[in-house]
Amino acid sequence: MFRRNDWRFDWSELMTGIIFLIGAYFLLNKPKATLSGLVIIVAVAAIIRGIAKISVYGQLIQDTGIRATVMLVNAILDIVIGLLFIFNIPAGIFTMSYMFAIWFLLDAIVGLLNVSHLKQFNMGLYILSIILNVLGLIVGLLLLMNPVVAAVTMTTLLGFYFVIVGINAIVIAIARRL
């Protein structure tokens, strides 16, 4: 079903992972940063993440079929969310708690739907990716259930989520090479 030899080291996933980890560093070490700055960081990360997903769409649809189309829709939503935040920062600040909750939930669900192709590369990385996506799902649910607390602790929650997404993207980049 999957063609392992068709995959190569995924530079777009590696760059996505590094950017998310850099974003996490600033979110966790500069908690008093303005929400406007946070909106811009997240907007750029969402756009890059969407572009990275689109860049592997052709290969993923060959290996996973229709499930890759769900990822394509998710990638387009990432880009749209990023553009909306860049061009309307006050609206981004106002809606950030709910937007992040929905974004994290969708991203984790899509990750879980498409993780099966990692089995062909390395079972340990496959399991790690499942764990990281489940953690992303939990963070998304926590944000959705209590947006007021989420707004107050947003930089810390986002920092941890960016660490999860960054590590998962690097795991995928490496797994596709093995």
C-alpha positions as YAML, in Angstrom:
chain: A
units: angstrom
residues:
- id: 1
  name: MET
  ca: [0.00, 0.00, 0.00]
- id: 2
  name: PHE
  ca: [2.74, 2.49, 0.92]
- id: 3
  name: ARG
  ca: [5.85, 2.98, -1.17]
- id: 4
  name: ARG
  ca: [8.69, 3.66, 1.21]
- id: 5
  name: ASN
  ca: [11.25, 4.26, -1.53]
- id: 6
  name: ASP
  ca: [9.31, 7.23, -2.91]
- id: 7
  name: TRP
  ca: [9.83, 9.31, 0.24]
- id: 8
  name: ARG
  ca: [12.92, 11.40, 0.94]
- id: 9
  name: PHE
  ca: [14.07, 13.51, 3.81]
- id: 10
  name: ASP
  ca: [11.36, 16.13, 4.21]
- id: 11
  name: TRP
  ca: [13.05, 19.53, 4.39]
- id: 12
  name: SER
  ca: [9.75, 21.43, 4.60]
- id: 13
  name: GLU
  ca: [8.75, 19.45, 7.71]
- id: 14
  name: LEU
  ca: [12.20, 20.04, 9.22]
- id: 15
  name: MET
  ca: [11.94, 23.80, 8.60]
- id: 16
  name: THR
  ca: [8.41, 23.81, 10.00]
- id: 17
  name: GLY
  ca: [9.62, 22.02, 13.12]
- id: 18
  name: ILE
  ca: [12.53, 24.42, 13.62]
- id: 19
  name: ILE
  ca: [10.30, 27.48, 13.16]
- id: 20
  name: PHE
  ca: [7.76, 26.14, 15.64]
- id: 21
  name: LEU
  ca: [10.53, 25.39, 18.17]
- id: 22
  name: ILE
  ca: [11.95, 28.91, 17.75]
- id: 23
  name: GLY
  ca: [8.45, 30.30, 18.26]
- id: 24
  name: ALA
  ca: [8.07, 28.12, 21.36]
- id: 25
  name: TYR
  ca: [11.35, 29.44, 22.77]
- id: 26
  name: PHE
  ca: [10.18, 33.04, 22.52]
- id: 27
  name: LEU
  ca: [6.69, 32.25, 23.81]
- id: 28
  name: LEU
  ca: [8.04, 30.45, 26.89]
- id: 29
  name: ASN
  ca: [10.90, 32.84, 27.64]
- id: 30
  name: LYS
  ca: [9.14, 36.15, 26.91]
- id: 31
  name: PRO
  ca: [5.69, 35.70, 28.49]
- id: 32
  name: LYS
  ca: [5.11, 39.46, 28.70]
- id: 33
  name: ALA
  ca: [5.35, 39.86, 24.94]
- id: 34
  name: THR
  ca: [2.40, 41.67, 23.48]
- id: 35
  name: LEU
  ca: [-0.52, 39.73, 22.04]
- id: 36
  name: SER
  ca: [0.00, 41.63, 18.80]
- id: 37
  name: GLY
  ca: [3.44, 40.12, 18.47]
- id: 38
  name: LEU
  ca: [2.01, 36.73, 19.31]
- id: 39
  name: VAL
  ca: [-0.66, 37.13, 16.62]
- id: 40
  name: ILE
  ca: [2.02, 37.89, 14.02]
- id: 41
  name: ILE
  ca: [4.23, 34.95, 15.10]
- id: 42
  name: VAL
  ca: [1.29, 32.57, 14.96]
- id: 43
  name: ALA
  ca: [0.13, 33.96, 11.63]
- id: 44
  name: VAL
  ca: [3.52, 33.38, 10.04]
- id: 45
  name: ALA
  ca: [3.79, 29.90, 11.59]
- id: 46
  name: ALA
  ca: [0.31, 28.99, 10.28]
- id: 47
  name: ILE
  ca: [1.16, 30.14, 6.77]
- id: 48
  name: ILE
  ca: [4.45, 28.21, 6.78]
- id: 49
  name: ARG
  ca: [2.73, 25.12, 8.19]
- id: 50
  name: GLY
  ca: [0.05, 25.31, 5.49]
- id: 51
  name: ILE
  ca: [2.64, 25.67, 2.74]
- id: 52
  name: ALA
  ca: [4.62, 22.73, 4.16]
- id: 53
  name: LYS
  ca: [1.50, 20.55, 4.12]
- id: 54
  name: ILE
  ca: [0.67, 21.54, 0.55]
- id: 55
  name: SER
  ca: [4.24, 20.73, -0.52]
- id: 56
  name: VAL
  ca: [3.81, 17.03, 0.38]
- id: 57
  name: TYR
  ca: [0.19, 16.71, -0.75]
- id: 58
  name: GLY
  ca: [0.99, 15.04, -4.07]
- id: 59
  name: GLN
  ca: [3.13, 12.36, -2.46]
- id: 60
  name: LEU
  ca: [0.75, 11.82, 0.45]
- id: 61
  name: ILE
  ca: [-2.32, 11.39, -1.76]
- id: 62
  name: GLN
  ca: [-0.54, 8.58, -3.61]
- id: 63
  name: ASP
  ca: [0.18, 6.81, -0.33]
- id: 64
  name: THR
  ca: [-2.93, 7.54, 1.74]
- id: 65
  name: GLY
  ca: [-5.63, 8.40, -0.80]
- id: 66
  name: ILE
  ca: [-8.59, 10.53, 0.22]
- id: 67
  name: ARG
  ca: [-7.20, 11.16, 3.72]
- id: 68
  name: ALA
  ca: [-4.61, 13.44, 2.14]
- id: 69
  name: THR
  ca: [-7.42, 15.66, 0.86]
- id: 70
  name: VAL
  ca: [-8.43, 16.31, 4.46]
- id: 71
  name: MET
  ca: [-4.85, 17.47, 5.07]
- id: 72
  name: LEU
  ca: [-5.03, 19.74, 2.01]
- id: 73
  name: VAL
  ca: [-8.18, 21.40, 3.37]
- id: 74
  name: ASN
  ca: [-6.42, 21.75, 6.74]
- id: 75
  name: ALA
  ca: [-3.41, 23.31, 5.00]
- id: 76
  name: ILE
  ca: [-5.62, 25.87, 3.25]
- id: 77
  name: LEU
  ca: [-7.29, 26.69, 6.58]
- id: 78
  name: ASP
  ca: [-3.84, 27.20, 8.15]
- id: 79
  name: ILE
  ca: [-2.94, 29.70, 5.43]
- id: 80
  name: VAL
  ca: [-6.28, 31.52, 5.62]
- id: 81
  name: ILE
  ca: [-6.03, 31.80, 9.43]
- id: 82
  name: GLY
  ca: [-2.49, 33.14, 9.08]
- id: 83
  name: LEU
  ca: [-3.51, 35.76, 6.52]
- id: 84
  name: LEU
  ca: [-6.54, 36.84, 8.57]
- id: 85
  name: PHE
  ca: [-4.37, 37.36, 11.64]
- id: 86
  name: ILE
  ca: [-1.74, 39.36, 9.75]
- id: 87
  name: PHE
  ca: [-4.23, 41.70, 8.10]
- id: 88
  name: ASN
  ca: [-6.51, 42.19, 11.13]
- id: 89
  name: ILE
  ca: [-4.47, 42.02, 14.33]
- id: 90
  name: PRO
  ca: [-7.25, 43.26, 16.68]
- id: 91
  name: ALA
  ca: [-9.61, 40.59, 15.38]
- id: 92
  name: GLY
  ca: [-6.80, 38.06, 15.78]
- id: 93
  name: ILE
  ca: [-6.35, 39.01, 19.41]
- id: 94
  name: PHE
  ca: [-10.10, 38.86, 20.07]
- id: 95
  name: THR
  ca: [-10.63, 35.45, 18.53]
- id: 96
  name: MET
  ca: [-7.30, 33.83, 19.32]
- id: 97
  name: SER
  ca: [-8.45, 31.52, 22.11]
- id: 98
  name: TYR
  ca: [-11.18, 29.89, 20.06]
- id: 99
  name: MET
  ca: [-9.20, 29.96, 16.84]
- id: 100
  name: PHE
  ca: [-6.26, 28.20, 18.47]
- id: 101
  name: ALA
  ca: [-8.51, 25.60, 20.03]
- id: 102
  name: ILE
  ca: [-10.09, 24.78, 16.68]
- id: 103
  name: TRP
  ca: [-6.75, 24.92, 14.86]
- id: 104
  name: PHE
  ca: [-5.05, 22.61, 17.37]
- id: 105
  name: LEU
  ca: [-7.96, 20.16, 17.30]
- id: 106
  name: LEU
  ca: [-8.07, 20.02, 13.50]
- id: 107
  name: ASP
  ca: [-4.30, 19.75, 13.20]
- id: 108
  name: ALA
  ca: [-4.14, 16.90, 15.74]
- id: 109
  name: ILE
  ca: [-7.04, 15.03, 14.11]
- id: 110
  name: VAL
  ca: [-5.49, 15.35, 10.65]
- id: 111
  name: GLY
  ca: [-2.16, 14.21, 12.09]
- id: 112
  name: LEU
  ca: [-3.81, 11.14, 13.61]
- id: 113
  name: LEU
  ca: [-5.62, 10.37, 10.34]
- id: 114
  name: ASN
  ca: [-2.38, 10.50, 8.32]
- id: 115
  name: VAL
  ca: [0.13, 9.03, 10.78]
- id: 116
  name: SER
  ca: [-0.24, 5.47, 9.45]
- id: 117
  name: HIS
  ca: [2.33, 6.02, 6.70]
- id: 118
  name: LEU
  ca: [5.07, 6.43, 9.32]
- id: 119
  name: LYS
  ca: [4.78, 2.72, 10.23]
- id: 120
  name: GLN
  ca: [6.76, 1.85, 7.13]
- id: 121
  name: PHE
  ca: [9.70, 3.95, 8.32]
- id: 122
  name: ASN
  ca: [10.01, 3.33, 12.05]
- id: 123
  name: MET
  ca: [7.48, 1.99, 14.58]
- id: 124
  name: GLY
  ca: [8.95, 4.07, 17.42]
- id: 125
  name: LEU
  ca: [8.58, 7.31, 15.46]
- id: 126
  name: TYR
  ca: [5.06, 6.25, 14.45]
- id: 127
  name: ILE
  ca: [4.11, 5.80, 18.13]
- id: 128
  name: LEU
  ca: [5.84, 9.07, 19.10]
- id: 129
  name: SER
  ca: [3.87, 10.93, 16.42]
- id: 130
  name: ILE
  ca: [0.62, 9.43, 17.73]
- id: 131
  name: ILE
  ca: [1.51, 10.53, 21.29]
- id: 132
  name: LEU
  ca: [2.38, 14.06, 20.13]
- id: 133
  name: ASN
  ca: [-0.87, 14.35, 18.15]
- id: 134
  name: VAL
  ca: [-2.89, 13.13, 21.14]
- id: 135
  name: LEU
  ca: [-1.14, 15.75, 23.30]
- id: 136
  name: GLY
  ca: [-2.07, 18.37, 20.68]
- id: 137
  name: LEU
  ca: [-5.67, 17.15, 20.85]
- id: 138
  name: ILE
  ca: [-5.67, 17.51, 24.65]
- id: 139
  name: VAL
  ca: [-4.27, 21.07, 24.48]
- id: 140
  name: GLY
  ca: [-6.92, 21.96, 21.89]
- id: 141
  name: LEU
  ca: [-9.70, 20.59, 24.09]
- id: 142
  name: LEU
  ca: [-8.37, 22.48, 27.12]
- id: 143
  name: LEU
  ca: [-8.32, 25.72, 25.14]
- id: 144
  name: LEU
  ca: [-11.86, 25.15, 23.89]
- id: 145
  name: MET
  ca: [-13.30, 24.27, 27.31]
- id: 146
  name: ASN
  ca: [-11.94, 27.29, 29.14]
- id: 147
  name: PRO
  ca: [-11.08, 30.17, 26.79]
- id: 148
  name: VAL
  ca: [-10.77, 32.74, 29.61]
- id: 149
  name: VAL
  ca: [-8.05, 30.74, 31.34]
- id: 150
  name: ALA
  ca: [-6.58, 30.03, 27.93]
- id: 151
  name: ALA
  ca: [-6.35, 33.76, 27.18]
- id: 152
  name: VAL
  ca: [-4.53, 34.39, 30.46]
- id: 153
  name: THR
  ca: [-2.10, 31.50, 29.99]
- id: 154
  name: MET
  ca: [-2.00, 31.63, 26.21]
- id: 155
  name: THR
  ca: [1.72, 32.21, 25.76]
- id: 156
  name: THR
  ca: [2.58, 29.21, 27.93]
- id: 157
  name: LEU
  ca: [-0.02, 26.93, 26.30]
- id: 158
  name: LEU
  ca: [1.07, 28.06, 22.84]
- id: 159
  name: GLY
  ca: [4.69, 27.55, 23.74]
- id: 160
  name: PHE
  ca: [4.02, 23.96, 24.77]
- id: 161
  name: TYR
  ca: [1.89, 23.34, 21.70]
- id: 162
  name: PHE
  ca: [4.60, 24.79, 19.45]
- id: 163
  name: VAL
  ca: [7.10, 22.41, 21.09]
- id: 164
  name: ILE
  ca: [4.75, 19.48, 20.36]
- id: 165
  name: VAL
  ca: [4.18, 20.50, 16.72]
- id: 166
  name: GLY
  ca: [7.86, 21.33, 16.21]
- id: 167
  name: ILE
  ca: [9.10, 18.01, 17.54]
- id: 168
  name: ASN
  ca: [6.42, 16.11, 15.60]
- id: 169
  name: ALA
  ca: [7.38, 17.88, 12.34]
- id: 170
  name: ILE
  ca: [11.05, 17.00, 12.90]
- id: 171
  name: VAL
  ca: [10.09, 13.38, 13.71]
- id: 172
  name: ILE
  ca: [8.16, 13.19, 10.42]
- id: 173
  name: ALA
  ca: [11.05, 14.74, 8.46]
- id: 174
  name: ILE
  ca: [13.48, 12.19, 9.88]
- id: 175
  name: ALA
  ca: [11.08, 9.23, 9.63]
- id: 176
  name: ARG
  ca: [10.50, 9.81, 5.93]
- id: 177
  name: ARG
  ca: [14.24, 9.53, 5.34]
- id: 178
  name: LEU
  ca: [14.68, 6.20, 7.15]
...
